[in-house]
Amino acid sequence: MERHSRSGALAHALGVVLALGLSACSAEGPSPRASSSDAGLLGISVDGTALVLVGGSWGYSVGNGTTSVIVDCSPAPGAVVTIGGETASGLTLEGLVVGSNSFTLVVTAEDGTTSMNHLLVIAREPPVLPTLMSLLGPGDALGEVEALPLFTWTPSVGARYWRIHIGDGALPPGLPASDLLSSPSWTPVAPLAAGTTYAWKVIPYDSDGNALASSDTRTFTTGTPPQAPADFAVVQAASPIHLALSWSPVAHADRYVIHRNGATTPVAILSDGATTSWLDACPTSGLNKYTIVASNSFGDSAASSASGTPAASGSGIVIIK
């Protein structure tokens, strides 16, 4: 009986130990999951549109006016997708050019041991060209056109080169004013004559040099030199040694040139045709004689004159002519 009692006690003790061990194992939880080595790419969307893998690459097309898109990628669990080193999750791709724009997507697995490259091609469509060209500028029957205007027109289907025809009168001459131009714009080499009406048109050519349908004909009239500034006056300024010059605005003036005391070099060149005043902070002592001319691309106006004396250097008499 004593042997059986000891055997029962030993079995009970072993049961308790095993139970405690199992309980301890249970408390530790399951073993941690190993990092994935899957570098797969489940899907790509561009501007919210899901793409389809075709021929080993992902493709998307945008209109000619689109220069950027937003890309979102769905990689395998734990993996990361980058484009140019940036995470491709809500990534904006900018600077799309006309034609194909290729981007390499790099998918790196969660454990960092595996990576795969994928190709994303975004095609930006070319502009839709009109069948016939049209002239843009100078506007038809426009007046006061500058001496070296910029002529512009729209490209058209099949046009690769252009020649511009321009001359004074109602109709442009038969001989072109330019060689074959590779872009739809032109500026004259020499200034146009003042106060003259010109007619112009453009003839497009295809890549083989064959003439296509001509544009319509437009006319414009060039400007003339501005009038002399009126109401030119010189008065004492707040500071005793300064003189303030003023005049009325002159139509079509681009700048004003001021001389003092007959010097060859101007004392001021004001490059804003809307300016109507100038402060001479360094007049000479005694009487200062000023001339002012208005100017534009066709030449200078006649000069206007006025004189004044700073208060600190004399009686402060102001003379207006």
Secondary structure, DSSP 8 states (H G I E B T S, - for coil): -HHHHHHHHHHHHHHHHHHHHHHHHHHH-S----------EEEEEETTEE--EETTEEEEEE-TT---EEEEEEESTT-EEEETTEE-EEEEE----SEEEEEEEEEE-TTSS-EEEEEEEEEE------SS--EEES-TTEEEE-SS--EEE---TT--EEEEEEEESSS--SS-SSS-BSSSEE--SS---TT-EEEEEEEEE-TTS-B------EEEEE-------SS-EEEE-SSTT-EEEE----TT--EEEEEETT-SS-SEEE--TT--EEEESS--SS-EEEEEEEEETTEE---EEEEE--GGGSS--EEE-
